[in-house]
Amino acid sequence: MRKLPILAVLTTSFVSILPLCLLGQNSPQDYLKVHNVERTRVGVKPLVWDSELESHANKFLSNHIEDCMRVKYIESSPFARNMLTSGPTKTLTGVDAVAWWVAQKRNYDYESNSCIDGTLQCLTYTQVVSKASTYLGCARVECNNNGGTIVMCYYDPPGNHGHPY
């Protein structure tokens, strides 16, 4: 009978720690780490966290918590941005999103400074490593009604012009 209370304590401890593990994928340090590992790999200075950019991202996402970006949107912003949305069956972390953007490197040709096959499937990568950008602010929201997750990062100054590195 003594094993049952110990099991209850262990289960409670695990369940209470689990949300902390999930948060560990969405902190400013997490966003910066994934960005800056790739930037270091290509010889670009690390980004610095900017709480004002984070605030802009949070504000934008709070306006889309209901539609989860399934509605066309127009945004005028002086900042560059990367954004990724997930469907209702996947919870997306900030680290997942940045890793996905970095994975787009496979679609980028440095020599021609263009996406392979004329697609735009490398622009998120080139923004991550753009030497023009020095500040980063990101936010994440889980949409209402289990609609999915949106992760957005703003970059200042904007990149994606000229060679990224």
mmCIF file of the C-alpha atoms, coordinates in Angstrom:
data_MODEL
# 
_entry.id   MODEL 
# 
loop_
_atom_site.group_PDB 
_atom_site.id 
_atom_site.type_symbol 
_atom_site.label_atom_id 
_atom_site.label_alt_id 
_atom_site.label_comp_id 
_atom_site.label_asym_id 
_atom_site.label_entity_id 
_atom_site.label_seq_id 
_atom_site.pdbx_PDB_ins_code 
_atom_site.Cartn_x 
_atom_site.Cartn_y 
_atom_site.Cartn_z 
_atom_site.occupancy 
_atom_site.B_iso_or_equiv 
_atom_site.pdbx_formal_charge 
_atom_site.auth_seq_id 
_atom_site.auth_comp_id 
_atom_site.auth_asym_id 
_atom_site.auth_atom_id 
_atom_site.pdbx_PDB_model_num 
ATOM 1   C CA . MET A 1 1   ? 0.000   0.000  0.000   1.00 0.00 ? 1   MET A CA 1 
ATOM 2   C CA . ARG A 1 2   ? 2.915   2.389  0.468   1.00 0.00 ? 2   ARG A CA 1 
ATOM 3   C CA . LYS A 1 3   ? 3.665   2.297  -3.243  1.00 0.00 ? 3   LYS A CA 1 
ATOM 4   C CA . LEU A 1 4   ? 0.382   3.968  -4.128  1.00 0.00 ? 4   LEU A CA 1 
ATOM 5   C CA . PRO A 1 5   ? 1.111   7.300  -2.323  1.00 0.00 ? 5   PRO A CA 1 
ATOM 6   C CA . ILE A 1 6   ? 4.625   7.378  -3.799  1.00 0.00 ? 6   ILE A CA 1 
ATOM 7   C CA . LEU A 1 7   ? 3.192   6.795  -7.272  1.00 0.00 ? 7   LEU A CA 1 
ATOM 8   C CA . ALA A 1 8   ? 0.699   9.621  -6.724  1.00 0.00 ? 8   ALA A CA 1 
ATOM 9   C CA . VAL A 1 9   ? 3.493   11.989 -5.656  1.00 0.00 ? 9   VAL A CA 1 
ATOM 10  C CA . LEU A 1 10  ? 5.644   11.047 -8.653  1.00 0.00 ? 10  LEU A CA 1 
ATOM 11  C CA . THR A 1 11  ? 2.728   11.479 -11.057 1.00 0.00 ? 11  THR A CA 1 
ATOM 12  C CA . THR A 1 12  ? 1.812   14.846 -9.547  1.00 0.00 ? 12  THR A CA 1 
ATOM 13  C CA . SER A 1 13  ? 5.434   15.973 -9.719  1.00 0.00 ? 13  SER A CA 1 
ATOM 14  C CA . PHE A 1 14  ? 5.746   14.965 -13.370 1.00 0.00 ? 14  PHE A CA 1 
ATOM 15  C CA . VAL A 1 15  ? 2.476   16.653 -14.352 1.00 0.00 ? 15  VAL A CA 1 
ATOM 16  C CA . SER A 1 16  ? 3.473   19.868 -12.565 1.00 0.00 ? 16  SER A CA 1 
ATOM 17  C CA . ILE A 1 17  ? 6.895   19.918 -14.265 1.00 0.00 ? 17  ILE A CA 1 
ATOM 18  C CA . LEU A 1 18  ? 5.566   19.122 -17.755 1.00 0.00 ? 18  LEU A CA 1 
ATOM 19  C CA . PRO A 1 19  ? 4.271   22.656 -18.488 1.00 0.00 ? 19  PRO A CA 1 
ATOM 20  C CA . LEU A 1 20  ? 7.691   24.042 -17.538 1.00 0.00 ? 20  LEU A CA 1 
ATOM 21  C CA . CYS A 1 21  ? 9.290   21.778 -20.133 1.00 0.00 ? 21  CYS A CA 1 
ATOM 22  C CA . LEU A 1 22  ? 6.900   23.061 -22.784 1.00 0.00 ? 22  LEU A CA 1 
ATOM 23  C CA . LEU A 1 23  ? 7.616   26.666 -21.819 1.00 0.00 ? 23  LEU A CA 1 
ATOM 24  C CA . GLY A 1 24  ? 11.297  25.934 -22.315 1.00 0.00 ? 24  GLY A CA 1 
ATOM 25  C CA . GLN A 1 25  ? 10.688  25.944 -26.060 1.00 0.00 ? 25  GLN A CA 1 
ATOM 26  C CA . ASN A 1 26  ? 9.157   29.427 -26.233 1.00 0.00 ? 26  ASN A CA 1 
ATOM 27  C CA . SER A 1 27  ? 11.312  31.798 -24.185 1.00 0.00 ? 27  SER A CA 1 
ATOM 28  C CA . PRO A 1 28  ? 13.301  34.684 -25.678 1.00 0.00 ? 28  PRO A CA 1 
ATOM 29  C CA . GLN A 1 29  ? 16.466  32.680 -24.973 1.00 0.00 ? 29  GLN A CA 1 
ATOM 30  C CA . ASP A 1 30  ? 15.086  29.723 -26.936 1.00 0.00 ? 30  ASP A CA 1 
ATOM 31  C CA . TYR A 1 31  ? 14.209  31.841 -29.972 1.00 0.00 ? 31  TYR A CA 1 
ATOM 32  C CA . LEU A 1 32  ? 17.611  33.544 -29.862 1.00 0.00 ? 32  LEU A CA 1 
ATOM 33  C CA . LYS A 1 33  ? 19.534  30.302 -29.446 1.00 0.00 ? 33  LYS A CA 1 
ATOM 34  C CA . VAL A 1 34  ? 18.064  28.623 -32.532 1.00 0.00 ? 34  VAL A CA 1 
ATOM 35  C CA . HIS A 1 35  ? 18.462  31.781 -34.635 1.00 0.00 ? 35  HIS A CA 1 
ATOM 36  C CA . ASN A 1 36  ? 21.996  32.476 -33.459 1.00 0.00 ? 36  ASN A CA 1 
ATOM 37  C CA . VAL A 1 37  ? 23.285  28.928 -33.900 1.00 0.00 ? 37  VAL A CA 1 
ATOM 38  C CA . GLU A 1 38  ? 22.473  29.181 -37.615 1.00 0.00 ? 38  GLU A CA 1 
ATOM 39  C CA . ARG A 1 39  ? 23.730  32.760 -37.872 1.00 0.00 ? 39  ARG A CA 1 
ATOM 40  C CA . THR A 1 40  ? 27.049  31.692 -36.311 1.00 0.00 ? 40  THR A CA 1 
ATOM 41  C CA . ARG A 1 41  ? 27.219  28.792 -38.768 1.00 0.00 ? 41  ARG A CA 1 
ATOM 42  C CA . VAL A 1 42  ? 27.179  31.254 -41.699 1.00 0.00 ? 42  VAL A CA 1 
ATOM 43  C CA . GLY A 1 43  ? 29.363  33.912 -40.046 1.00 0.00 ? 43  GLY A CA 1 
ATOM 44  C CA . VAL A 1 44  ? 26.696  36.492 -39.151 1.00 0.00 ? 44  VAL A CA 1 
ATOM 45  C CA . LYS A 1 45  ? 26.558  38.397 -35.845 1.00 0.00 ? 45  LYS A CA 1 
ATOM 46  C CA . PRO A 1 46  ? 24.016  37.162 -33.294 1.00 0.00 ? 46  PRO A CA 1 
ATOM 47  C CA . LEU A 1 47  ? 20.614  38.782 -32.945 1.00 0.00 ? 47  LEU A CA 1 
ATOM 48  C CA . VAL A 1 48  ? 19.647  40.669 -29.778 1.00 0.00 ? 48  VAL A CA 1 
ATOM 49  C CA . TRP A 1 49  ? 16.215  40.318 -28.160 1.00 0.00 ? 49  TRP A CA 1 
ATOM 50  C CA . ASP A 1 50  ? 13.965  43.363 -28.437 1.00 0.00 ? 50  ASP A CA 1 
ATOM 51  C CA . SER A 1 51  ? 10.916  43.473 -26.162 1.00 0.00 ? 51  SER A CA 1 
ATOM 52  C CA . GLU A 1 52  ? 9.262   46.103 -28.382 1.00 0.00 ? 52  GLU A CA 1 
ATOM 53  C CA . LEU A 1 53  ? 9.355   43.709 -31.342 1.00 0.00 ? 53  LEU A CA 1 
ATOM 54  C CA . GLU A 1 54  ? 8.004   40.967 -29.067 1.00 0.00 ? 54  GLU A CA 1 
ATOM 55  C CA . SER A 1 55  ? 5.183   43.322 -28.090 1.00 0.00 ? 55  SER A CA 1 
ATOM 56  C CA . HIS A 1 56  ? 4.361   44.009 -31.765 1.00 0.00 ? 56  HIS A CA 1 
ATOM 57  C CA . ALA A 1 57  ? 4.253   40.261 -32.444 1.00 0.00 ? 57  ALA A CA 1 
ATOM 58  C CA . ASN A 1 58  ? 1.994   39.655 -29.427 1.00 0.00 ? 58  ASN A CA 1 
ATOM 59  C CA . LYS A 1 59  ? -0.351  42.434 -30.536 1.00 0.00 ? 59  LYS A CA 1 
ATOM 60  C CA . PHE A 1 60  ? -0.579  41.063 -34.077 1.00 0.00 ? 60  PHE A CA 1 
ATOM 61  C CA . LEU A 1 61  ? -1.216  37.515 -32.861 1.00 0.00 ? 61  LEU A CA 1 
ATOM 62  C CA . SER A 1 62  ? -3.844  38.597 -30.337 1.00 0.00 ? 62  SER A CA 1 
ATOM 63  C CA . ASN A 1 63  ? -5.855  39.908 -33.295 1.00 0.00 ? 63  ASN A CA 1 
ATOM 64  C CA . HIS A 1 64  ? -5.747  36.450 -34.915 1.00 0.00 ? 64  HIS A CA 1 
ATOM 65  C CA . ILE A 1 65  ? -6.381  34.147 -31.963 1.00 0.00 ? 65  ILE A CA 1 
ATOM 66  C CA . GLU A 1 66  ? -9.896  33.454 -33.298 1.00 0.00 ? 66  GLU A CA 1 
ATOM 67  C CA . ASP A 1 67  ? -9.185  32.953 -37.031 1.00 0.00 ? 67  ASP A CA 1 
ATOM 68  C CA . CYS A 1 68  ? -5.715  31.402 -36.575 1.00 0.00 ? 68  CYS A CA 1 
ATOM 69  C CA . MET A 1 69  ? -4.563  33.170 -39.757 1.00 0.00 ? 69  MET A CA 1 
ATOM 70  C CA . ARG A 1 70  ? -7.051  31.269 -41.909 1.00 0.00 ? 70  ARG A CA 1 
ATOM 71  C CA . VAL A 1 71  ? -8.376  34.606 -43.120 1.00 0.00 ? 71  VAL A CA 1 
ATOM 72  C CA . LYS A 1 72  ? -6.317  36.716 -45.520 1.00 0.00 ? 72  LYS A CA 1 
ATOM 73  C CA . TYR A 1 73  ? -4.635  39.577 -43.746 1.00 0.00 ? 73  TYR A CA 1 
ATOM 74  C CA . ILE A 1 74  ? -2.828  42.735 -44.693 1.00 0.00 ? 74  ILE A CA 1 
ATOM 75  C CA . GLU A 1 75  ? -0.279  44.213 -42.359 1.00 0.00 ? 75  GLU A CA 1 
ATOM 76  C CA . SER A 1 76  ? 1.801   47.285 -42.841 1.00 0.00 ? 76  SER A CA 1 
ATOM 77  C CA . SER A 1 77  ? 4.913   47.074 -40.715 1.00 0.00 ? 77  SER A CA 1 
ATOM 78  C CA . PRO A 1 78  ? 8.379   48.603 -40.800 1.00 0.00 ? 78  PRO A CA 1 
ATOM 79  C CA . PHE A 1 79  ? 9.778   45.243 -39.664 1.00 0.00 ? 79  PHE A CA 1 
ATOM 80  C CA . ALA A 1 80  ? 10.511  42.020 -41.499 1.00 0.00 ? 80  ALA A CA 1 
ATOM 81  C CA . ARG A 1 81  ? 8.733   38.956 -40.208 1.00 0.00 ? 81  ARG A CA 1 
ATOM 82  C CA . ASN A 1 82  ? 8.618   35.200 -40.321 1.00 0.00 ? 82  ASN A CA 1 
ATOM 83  C CA . MET A 1 83  ? 5.458   33.357 -39.403 1.00 0.00 ? 83  MET A CA 1 
ATOM 84  C CA . LEU A 1 84  ? 4.401   29.729 -39.185 1.00 0.00 ? 84  LEU A CA 1 
ATOM 85  C CA . THR A 1 85  ? 1.010   28.255 -38.384 1.00 0.00 ? 85  THR A CA 1 
ATOM 86  C CA . SER A 1 86  ? 0.136   24.717 -37.425 1.00 0.00 ? 86  SER A CA 1 
ATOM 87  C CA . GLY A 1 87  ? -3.080  22.834 -37.880 1.00 0.00 ? 87  GLY A CA 1 
ATOM 88  C CA . PRO A 1 88  ? -5.313  21.824 -35.001 1.00 0.00 ? 88  PRO A CA 1 
ATOM 89  C CA . THR A 1 89  ? -3.589  18.470 -34.503 1.00 0.00 ? 89  THR A CA 1 
ATOM 90  C CA . LYS A 1 90  ? -0.097  19.865 -33.802 1.00 0.00 ? 90  LYS A CA 1 
ATOM 91  C CA . THR A 1 91  ? 1.114   22.170 -31.075 1.00 0.00 ? 91  THR A CA 1 
ATOM 92  C CA . LEU A 1 92  ? 3.936   24.264 -32.451 1.00 0.00 ? 92  LEU A CA 1 
ATOM 93  C CA . THR A 1 93  ? 6.684   25.667 -30.227 1.00 0.00 ? 93  THR A CA 1 
ATOM 94  C CA . GLY A 1 94  ? 8.840   28.657 -31.007 1.00 0.00 ? 94  GLY A CA 1 
ATOM 95  C CA . VAL A 1 95  ? 11.831  26.363 -31.410 1.00 0.00 ? 95  VAL A CA 1 
ATOM 96  C CA . ASP A 1 96  ? 9.855   24.184 -33.865 1.00 0.00 ? 96  ASP A CA 1 
ATOM 97  C CA . ALA A 1 97  ? 9.018   27.222 -35.988 1.00 0.00 ? 97  ALA A CA 1 
ATOM 98  C CA . VAL A 1 98  ? 12.560  28.590 -36.120 1.00 0.00 ? 98  VAL A CA 1 
ATOM 99  C CA . ALA A 1 99  ? 13.926  25.111 -36.881 1.00 0.00 ? 99  ALA A CA 1 
ATOM 100 C CA . TRP A 1 100 ? 11.445  24.868 -39.779 1.00 0.00 ? 100 TRP A CA 1 
ATOM 101 C CA . TRP A 1 101 ? 12.576  28.253 -41.117 1.00 0.00 ? 101 TRP A CA 1 
ATOM 102 C CA . VAL A 1 102 ? 16.234  27.206 -40.837 1.00 0.00 ? 102 VAL A CA 1 
ATOM 103 C CA . ALA A 1 103 ? 15.450  23.937 -42.642 1.00 0.00 ? 103 ALA A CA 1 
ATOM 104 C CA . GLN A 1 104 ? 14.451  26.019 -45.674 1.00 0.00 ? 104 GLN A CA 1 
ATOM 105 C CA . LYS A 1 105 ? 18.184  26.486 -46.249 1.00 0.00 ? 105 LYS A CA 1 
ATOM 106 C CA . ARG A 1 106 ? 17.957  23.440 -48.501 1.00 0.00 ? 106 ARG A CA 1 
ATOM 107 C CA . ASN A 1 107 ? 15.893  25.564 -50.906 1.00 0.00 ? 107 ASN A CA 1 
ATOM 108 C CA . TYR A 1 108 ? 18.405  28.434 -51.049 1.00 0.00 ? 108 TYR A CA 1 
ATOM 109 C CA . ASP A 1 109 ? 21.201  28.882 -53.591 1.00 0.00 ? 109 ASP A CA 1 
ATOM 110 C CA . TYR A 1 110 ? 23.838  31.308 -52.295 1.00 0.00 ? 110 TYR A CA 1 
ATOM 111 C CA . GLU A 1 111 ? 25.528  31.803 -55.683 1.00 0.00 ? 111 GLU A CA 1 
ATOM 112 C CA . SER A 1 112 ? 22.374  33.088 -57.372 1.00 0.00 ? 112 SER A CA 1 
ATOM 113 C CA . ASN A 1 113 ? 20.972  34.507 -54.105 1.00 0.00 ? 113 ASN A CA 1 
ATOM 114 C CA . SER A 1 114 ? 17.615  32.968 -54.887 1.00 0.00 ? 114 SER A CA 1 
ATOM 115 C CA . CYS A 1 115 ? 15.304  30.188 -53.905 1.00 0.00 ? 115 CYS A CA 1 
ATOM 116 C CA . ILE A 1 116 ? 15.840  27.006 -55.903 1.00 0.00 ? 116 ILE A CA 1 
ATOM 117 C CA . ASP A 1 117 ? 13.383  26.484 -58.766 1.00 0.00 ? 117 ASP A CA 1 
ATOM 118 C CA . GLY A 1 118 ? 12.058  30.028 -58.390 1.00 0.00 ? 118 GLY A CA 1 
ATOM 119 C CA . THR A 1 119 ? 9.948   29.171 -55.363 1.00 0.00 ? 119 THR A CA 1 
ATOM 120 C CA . LEU A 1 120 ? 9.736   31.430 -52.340 1.00 0.00 ? 120 LEU A CA 1 
ATOM 121 C CA . GLN A 1 121 ? 10.438  28.512 -50.023 1.00 0.00 ? 121 GLN A CA 1 
ATOM 122 C CA . CYS A 1 122 ? 13.701  29.956 -48.717 1.00 0.00 ? 122 CYS A CA 1 
ATOM 123 C CA . LEU A 1 123 ? 12.785  33.497 -47.693 1.00 0.00 ? 123 LEU A CA 1 
ATOM 124 C CA . THR A 1 124 ? 12.163  32.529 -44.075 1.00 0.00 ? 124 THR A CA 1 
ATOM 125 C CA . TYR A 1 125 ? 15.669  31.060 -43.957 1.00 0.00 ? 125 TYR A CA 1 
ATOM 126 C CA . THR A 1 126 ? 17.305  34.106 -45.531 1.00 0.00 ? 126 THR A CA 1 
ATOM 127 C CA . GLN A 1 127 ? 15.551  36.339 -43.000 1.00 0.00 ? 127 GLN A CA 1 
ATOM 128 C CA . VAL A 1 128 ? 16.840  34.216 -40.093 1.00 0.00 ? 128 VAL A CA 1 
ATOM 129 C CA . VAL A 1 129 ? 20.440  34.673 -41.275 1.00 0.00 ? 129 VAL A CA 1 
ATOM 130 C CA . SER A 1 130 ? 20.197  38.170 -42.754 1.00 0.00 ? 130 SER A CA 1 
ATOM 131 C CA . LYS A 1 131 ? 23.230  40.252 -41.800 1.00 0.00 ? 131 LYS A CA 1 
ATOM 132 C CA . ALA A 1 132 ? 21.033  43.365 -42.115 1.00 0.00 ? 132 ALA A CA 1 
ATOM 133 C CA . SER A 1 133 ? 18.907  42.386 -39.098 1.00 0.00 ? 133 SER A CA 1 
ATOM 134 C CA . THR A 1 134 ? 20.211  42.865 -35.571 1.00 0.00 ? 134 THR A CA 1 
ATOM 135 C CA . TYR A 1 135 ? 17.097  42.739 -33.355 1.00 0.00 ? 135 TYR A CA 1 
ATOM 136 C CA . LEU A 1 136 ? 14.532  39.991 -32.836 1.00 0.00 ? 136 LEU A CA 1 
ATOM 137 C CA . GLY A 1 137 ? 11.199  39.754 -31.057 1.00 0.00 ? 137 GLY A CA 1 
ATOM 138 C CA . CYS A 1 138 ? 8.877   36.754 -31.251 1.00 0.00 ? 138 CYS A CA 1 
ATOM 139 C CA . ALA A 1 139 ? 5.541   35.590 -29.906 1.00 0.00 ? 139 ALA A CA 1 
ATOM 140 C CA . ARG A 1 140 ? 3.393   32.491 -30.001 1.00 0.00 ? 140 ARG A CA 1 
ATOM 141 C CA . VAL A 1 141 ? -0.318  31.933 -29.541 1.00 0.00 ? 141 VAL A CA 1 
ATOM 142 C CA . GLU A 1 142 ? -2.523  28.874 -29.318 1.00 0.00 ? 142 GLU A CA 1 
ATOM 143 C CA . CYS A 1 143 ? -5.665  29.681 -31.248 1.00 0.00 ? 143 CYS A CA 1 
ATOM 144 C CA . ASN A 1 144 ? -9.122  29.346 -29.732 1.00 0.00 ? 144 ASN A CA 1 
ATOM 145 C CA . ASN A 1 145 ? -11.269 26.295 -30.406 1.00 0.00 ? 145 ASN A CA 1 
ATOM 146 C CA . ASN A 1 146 ? -8.207  24.078 -30.897 1.00 0.00 ? 146 ASN A CA 1 
ATOM 147 C CA . GLY A 1 147 ? -7.478  25.872 -34.163 1.00 0.00 ? 147 GLY A CA 1 
ATOM 148 C CA . GLY A 1 148 ? -3.720  25.405 -34.058 1.00 0.00 ? 148 GLY A CA 1 
ATOM 149 C CA . THR A 1 149 ? -0.727  27.531 -33.145 1.00 0.00 ? 149 THR A CA 1 
ATOM 150 C CA . ILE A 1 150 ? 0.874   30.603 -34.703 1.00 0.00 ? 150 ILE A CA 1 
ATOM 151 C CA . VAL A 1 151 ? 4.502   31.621 -34.155 1.00 0.00 ? 151 VAL A CA 1 
ATOM 152 C CA . MET A 1 152 ? 5.715   34.986 -35.402 1.00 0.00 ? 152 MET A CA 1 
ATOM 153 C CA . CYS A 1 153 ? 9.092   36.708 -35.249 1.00 0.00 ? 153 CYS A CA 1 
ATOM 154 C CA . TYR A 1 154 ? 9.814   40.300 -36.198 1.00 0.00 ? 154 TYR A CA 1 
ATOM 155 C CA . TYR A 1 155 ? 13.281  41.426 -37.316 1.00 0.00 ? 155 TYR A CA 1 
ATOM 156 C CA . ASP A 1 156 ? 14.722  44.931 -37.292 1.00 0.00 ? 156 ASP A CA 1 
ATOM 157 C CA . PRO A 1 157 ? 16.109  46.289 -39.484 1.00 0.00 ? 157 PRO A CA 1 
ATOM 158 C CA . PRO A 1 158 ? 14.434  44.177 -42.163 1.00 0.00 ? 158 PRO A CA 1 
ATOM 159 C CA . GLY A 1 159 ? 16.618  41.793 -44.135 1.00 0.00 ? 159 GLY A CA 1 
ATOM 160 C CA . ASN A 1 160 ? 16.007  39.809 -47.316 1.00 0.00 ? 160 ASN A CA 1 
ATOM 161 C CA . HIS A 1 161 ? 17.746  42.224 -49.636 1.00 0.00 ? 161 HIS A CA 1 
ATOM 162 C CA . GLY A 1 162 ? 21.104  41.416 -51.145 1.00 0.00 ? 162 GLY A CA 1 
ATOM 163 C CA . HIS A 1 163 ? 23.010  38.368 -49.972 1.00 0.00 ? 163 HIS A CA 1 
ATOM 164 C CA . PRO A 1 164 ? 21.898  37.442 -46.464 1.00 0.00 ? 164 PRO A CA 1 
ATOM 165 C CA . TYR A 1 165 ? 25.469  36.738 -45.303 1.00 0.00 ? 165 TYR A CA 1 
# 
